[in-house]
Amino acid sequence: MAKLVNKGIVKAAGMMKMDNRINYFKVAPAALETIMESEKYVRKTSIDKKLKELIKVRVSQINGCSYCLNMHTKAAKKLNVSDKQIDALKHWKTEEIFTEMDRAAFELAENMTLVSENGVSDALYEKVREYFDEKEYVELVMVIIQINTWNRLSIAMGNHAEL
């Protein structure tokens, strides 16, 4: 995916044979251009790259997106995120391997992913803001929105994890 986030990606991806239900890059290029523009923004945020990938892994775990889970686990490992950290994500609340800043970001990610169940309370907002300024908070929210978008698109289109 990282190599694909360039100008003209949607056109190029539309020519690929995709092993899923629909080649959505080909069928709806305007929609995918919009998603790719958001992806470009997310990639340029000031949020730590390792934390971004851990958030993407955690959200993909919650959503049950094997395709994105596989992709972002590989990306995290390329950034030297340890297997121990990846394995600990399901229990981030009690794992000492994560900082309080990490935990605040993971809590926001979980609450946003399960927004109808949990919402984002003022208390959670204040907790996250202890570690992230206003711009970083917006960037963090955009990272979480983006991976949720990809998860939902991938699941709806029948994408499967690469082996």
N, C-alpha and C positions, 0 to 999 in steps of 0.2 A: 504494500500500500504506500509506503513512504516514497518509493520511486515514482508512484503514479500521481502524487500530488503536485503536478506541474501543469502549466498551460497546455490545453489540448488533451488532457487526460480522458475526459469524457468521450471525446471522439475516438481516441485510440482504444479505450475499453469497450466501446460499442462494436469494435471489430473482433474482439476476442471471443472465443468459444467459452462460454461460462457453463459450468456444471451445476446448474441450479434451475429453478423453474422458469425464469425469464431473464434475458440479458437486459436488465433495467437500465444500464448505461446507454444501450442502443434504443430502447423503446421510449425512454423519457429523459433525453439528454439535458433538457432545461432544468428539470428537477435535480438531477445529479450535479449539474454545474453549481447550483445553489448550495448543495451539501458540501461540495468540494471547496467552495469559498469559505465556508465555516471551518472546514478542516484546516485550511491554510492559516486561518486566524489562530486556531487552537495550537497549531504547531509552533507559532511564534510567541506564545504567551511566556511570561516570566516564571511560570510555575515550574518547579524542578522536574526535569525529564523523567527521573525515576519515579517520583510521586505520581506524575501523570500516568505512566504506564501501570503502576499499582492500582490507581483508581480505575483505569480501563479494565484491568483484570477483575477487580472486585465487582464492578457493575456488570460485567459479562457473566460472572458467576451467578449473581442474583437473577439476571434475566435468562440464564440458561442458554446463552449463545455460544455454542461450541466453536464456531468459526472464529469469532472475535476473541474468545478466550484463548484459543490456540495462537492466534496472530499476536496478541498483546503479551502473552507469556513469553513467546520467542523474543519479542522486542524488548521486554524487560530484562531478559537474560543477556541480550547484547549490550545493555547498559550496566551490566554487572550486578543486577539485582539477584540476590542469592535464592536458591531453591527454598531455603528455610523461610525467607520473607514471603515468597509466593505461597508456600504451603500454609503459612500462618495467617494469611489474609482472611480466611473464613472465621477466624477467632481473633480478629484484630483488637477487640475490646480488652482482651485479657493478656495479649502477647506483649511482653516487655521489649521485644525487638523493635517495636514502633514507638516513635516519639509522640508526645501530646499533640504536636502539630499534625502529624500523620493521622492520628486518631480523629482529630477534629475534621480533617478533610474526608476521611472515610465515612464518618457519621453523616456529613453533609451529602456525600455521594449516595449512601444508602437511603437517607430520607428523601432525597430528590427522586431516586429511582423508584421508590415505593411511596410516592408523594400522596396518593389517595389514602394510604394507611397512616403515614407518619407526619406529613407536612414538614414545613421548615419553621420552627418556632422562633420567637425573638431570642430565647435563651440559646438556641443552637446558633443563630446568626451571631450573637455576641461571643460565643465560644470560638467560632471560626475566625471572627475579627480580631481575637487576641493574637493570632498568628499571621493573618493576611490583611493587608490594607484594602481600601475600597476597590482599587483597580484589580488587585490580585483576587479579591472575592468574586468579582465579575468574571475574571478569567477562569477561576475554579468552577464556577457555575457553568460556563461555556464548555469546558472540558467534559463535565458530567452530562450536559445536554447532548453534546456531540456523540459520545460513546453510546448513550441511550438511543440516539437516532440510528447509528450504525447497527446496534443490536437488533432493533425492531425491523429495520430493513432486511438485514441478513436472515433473521428468523422467518419473516413473511415470504421471502424469496426462496427459501429452502437451501440456503448455503450450508455446506457441511465443512467441518474442520479438515484442513489439509493434513494428510498423513505423512 
